[in-house]
Amino acid sequence: MGLVQLGDKPGRCCVSLTTWWAKAWSSWASPWRAWDGPHGHHAWVSTPAWARAALSDPVFTGLPRQRLADLLTELADQWTAAHESALQQRRGHPRRRAAGAGPHHRLVLCDRVLVTLVILRFQLPHQALAVLYGVDRATITRAVHQIRPLLAGRGFAVPDAPGVRLHTLADVFAYAAAHGVQLRIDGTETQVRRPRANRPGRRAFVSGKKKQNTIKTTTISDGHGRTLWAGAVRPGRMHDQTAVKTEGIEDLLRQHPTVTATVDSGYQGLAKAFPDQVHAPPARPRKDAAAEQITVHEAARKQQSSRRICVEHAIAEPKQWRSLQRWIGRREYYAQTHLAVVGLVSDRAARR
């Protein structure tokens, strides 16, 4: 067996090479522990404390640590109530033992929020995070399904009003009417997986604009590019104007005659129905129009576009999260994902 000499004097401390290497490996791999996976394979996985310290960095979550702490405080009571309700529904009767009895969670609330944020931001495989935490993949998936609806239901932050959040299109119009905010409205699309062949409604997701399978959403911002609302999640084949009409925007325009909105050419029908409230780009002149008329049209078009460009910035900001660049999960979960991400981004935008 090989020997290694430790120390500067001969014969001071000689141990076997195998023992020295075992001690060195133990000290280097102290944050890690051995784990036999669900199928019996052996792997080195980190302890939850190490994974929590690493994943809480803003690089992974997209949130400053103080904002992450505020988010955990905000979700704590909601998660506890939802968890207790699910347990009672599964038991079929109220709790008989004191709270805290029974087996403890492998992932506490902080870990569940962290893995959900990382998956929303980078779309990492659930198995990768399961290895980091030393749990089964189903545990990570279950945590995401618990936290994502809570994030989606938070609503959207309002500038200069920390305690107020907008949840519906009616809330946006009421806020705009009360504060004199001119709205900017536009739609966006995200590529999704193609439905299986011979399945009903398969063509509903084919976008005529992108020639891909997409899901369409509508975003509303103020004049500073701060997102006030996102929703109207519809299949990509539906027109932008039709999607927002299904949310009842026509009735809201009639209820709030002082609210105005700037839109693109996809909402020409709304602009014709509400010419004093909805402002769309001017109609294109005829091909044989005079040069002066074309010049006036281009100037008016650029002026209208400069007023509307802030909503494009509001759309682009959440798309820094990979989940909204191309969604590779189930289509029925995209609405929750979109609302969760845009709600988190609106918190930062409201502070500008």
N, C-alpha and C positions, 0 to 999 in steps of 0.2 A: 504494500500500500504506500502511495506517495506521501511524503511529509513536506510541510511548508514551515519555514522558520519565521516567527513573528518577533520583532525586537531587533535592537542593534548589536546585541552581544550574542556570541555563539552559545547555543545550548540554553538560552534564557527561557524560551517558550516554544516548544515544538509540538504541534498537533497534527493529526492526520489531515490530508488534503480534503477528504470527504467531509470531515467535521467542520473544517473551516468554510468550505463552500456552502454547507447547509446553513451555518450561522449567517453568512453573508447574504444568502438568498432570503432568509427569514427577515433580516433587517430591511432589505430593499423592498420586499413584498409585504411589508407590514400593513398597508391599507387594503390588502387583498386577502382572500380566503378561498380555500378549495370548496367546490360545490359539485355534487353529483346532480346533473340535470334531471328533468322529468323522464328522460329516456335512458338514464344510466350513464351518460357520457360525462367525462371529467373535464372541468374547465376552471380557470382562475377568474373569479369575478370580484368586483370591488364591494366594499361594505356600503350600505346606504348613506352613511355620513360622508364618505368620500365623494360619492356620486352627487349628493345634494350640494356639497361645497362647489363642485365643478360646474354643475348645470345651472346654478343660480347666477352665474356670471352673465352680464348683459349681452355678451356675444351669443349666448344660446337662447335666452329668453326674449331678447329685444326690448327689455324693460330695465330701467335703473333699479338698483336694489331697494331703494326707498319706495319706489312705485310698486315693486313686487311685494314688499311688506304690506303696503296699503291694500293691494289686491287680495292677499291672503286674509287680512282682517275682514274685508268686505264679503268674501265667500265663505267664511268659517260657519256662520250661523245658517246660511242657506244650505251648505253641504250637510251639516248635522241634521237639519230638519228633513232634507230629502232622504238621507240615509236611514233615519229612524222610521220614516214613513214606508220605505221599501221593506225594512225588517218587519214592521207590523203587518204589512200586507202579505208577506211571505209566511209569517207565523199564523195569521188569522185571529190574533187576540192581542191585547196590550202586553207590554213588557211585564214580566213577573220577577225579574231580578234587577238589581240596581244597575245603573248605567256604568259601563266599564267592565262588567263581568264578562267572562268568556274569553276566547282567543283574541289577541290584539291584531291590529292591521299590520300587514307586512309593509305597506306604504302608508305613511301618515298623510294628512291633507297637503302639507308642503310638498311632499314628493309627488303626489298626484297632480298638483297644479304645475309643477316643474316639467314633468314628462309630457303633459298636455301642451304646454307652451312650446317645448322643443319640437314636438311632432307638428304642431301648427306652423312653426317657423321654417323647419327644414324637411318635413315629411320623412323623418328617419323611420326605418323599419321598427316595428314594436319589439322585435326580437333583439335588436341592438341595445335598446334601453333595458330590456329584461336582463341581459347579460351584465350591464353596469350595476343594476340593483340586486342581482342575484335572486330574481324571482322568475316565475313562469311568464311566457308571453301573454297568456290570457289575463294575468294580473294587470299588465300595462294597458291592454285593450279595455278592460273593465274600468280602469281609472279614467281613461280618456272619455269613455261613454258617460261617466258621472260628472266630469268637470266641464266638458264642452257645452252641454246645454246651459249650465250656469253662466258661462262666459257669453253665450249667445243672447241670454235674456237680460244682460246688464243694460242694454240700450246704448245711447250715444251721448257723449259729454257735450255740455253747452258752454261756450266761452263765457268767462267771468261769472260763472254760476256753478261752483263745485258740487253742490248738492242736488242739482237738477239734471235729469237725463231724459232724452227723447226716445220713445219706443215705437210710436206709430206715425204714419203720415199725417194724421190729424194733429198730433202733438207738434209736428214741424210747422204746420200752417198756423196753429195757434201761437207758437213762439214767434214766427215771422210777423204776424199781425200785431203782436204786442210790442215788439222791439223795432219794427220798421226794417226788417232784413229782406233784401232782395235775393231770391233763391236762384241757384244755378242747378239745372237738372240735366243729367245725361245717363246713358246706359253703357254697360261694358259686358264683355263675354269672357268666359274661362273655358278652356278646352277640357273635356271630360272623356271618360272611356265610352266607346261605342257600345250600345246595347247589343245583346245577342241577336243572331239572325232569327227571323220568323217570330219575333216577339212583338206584340201589339204596341203601337206608339213609337216604334224604332225611329221613324223619320222625324219625329217631333224635335229631336235634339240637333238635327242638321241645320247649321246656320247658313242662310243664303249669302251672308256677307263674307264669312271666313271659310266657307266650304269645309267645315269641320263639325264634329259633335261638340256642342258647347252648352253651357247654362248661362242665361242672361240675368243680370241684376241692374238695378237702378240706384244711382247715387245722387244725393242732394247736398249741396254745400252752400256756404255763404260767400260773400265777395272776397274773403281772404283765403279761400281754399280750405276751410275747416269743415270737415264732414259733419253734417247734422243728421243724416239718415241714410241708410242703405237697406234695400229690400226688394220687393217685387221679384223674387227669384222665380224665373220661368224657364222653360226649355228654349234652346237657342233659336228655334224656328220662329218664335213669336216676335213680332215687331216691337221696337222700343216703345212706341206710343201705345200700342195695345197693352203691353205689360203694365205701364203706369196707369192706364185707364181701369184695369181690373182692380187696382187699389183704391178706386174712388176719387181720383184727383179732380174730375169734373165737378162733383158735388162740393168738394172742398174749395174750389175756385169760386163757386157761387156763394158759399157761406162766408168767404173772406174776400170781399171785392177789393180790398186795399193791398192784398198780397200780389207781388209781381214775380215773374220768373223769366230767366234767360235760357233758351234752349238752342239746340242745333237744328239742322234741316229735317231730322227725323221726326220732329214734332210739329210739322206744318199744320196738321189738322187741328191741334190744340190752339195754335196761334190764330187760325182763322175763326175758331169758335169763341175765343176770348182775346180779341185783338188788343184790348187795353191792359191785359194782365200778362199774357205770354208773348215774349218777343223772340221771334225766330229770324234767321238770316233773310235778307231781302231776296225777292225772286230774281232769278237770273234773267238778264235782258235777252232779247231775240238775237239770232246770229247776225242779222243785217242791221243791228242797232248802231247808232252813231257813236263815234269814239268818245265824245263827251259823256254820253250816257253810260258807257262801259266804265269810264274812269270814276264816275260818281258811284256806280254800283260797287266797284272794287273798294273804294274808300269806306263805304257804309258796311260792306262785308267784313273788312278788317277791323273796323271799330267794334262791331258786334262780336267778332271772334275774340278780341282782346278782353271784352267784358266776361266772356264765357270760359276763357282758358283756365280759370282757377279751379273749375270742377274737374278738368282733366288732371290737374295736379292732385286733387283729392282722390281721384281714382287710381293714380299711379302710386301713391304712397303705400296703401296696403299691399300692393302687388310686389313689394319687396319681400314679402313672406312667400315662400315657395308654394304653399298650399293654394294660393290664388293665382299662381302663374300657370300651373297645369295640375288639375286635380286627378289623382290616380286612385282615389278611394271609391267607395260606393256613392252613386249619385244622390241617394236619399240623405246622405250626411253633408252634402255640400252647403246647404242653406245654413245649417248651424255653424259650419266652419267659417263661412263668409261673414256672418253676423258677429261671430266671436272675434275674428281678426280685425274687422273694421271698428268694432267697439273699442278694442285695445288701442288701435292707432288714433282714434278720435280723442282719447285721453291726452295724448301728447299734443295733438293739433290744437286742442282747446286752450292749452297754456301759451300758445304763441301770441 
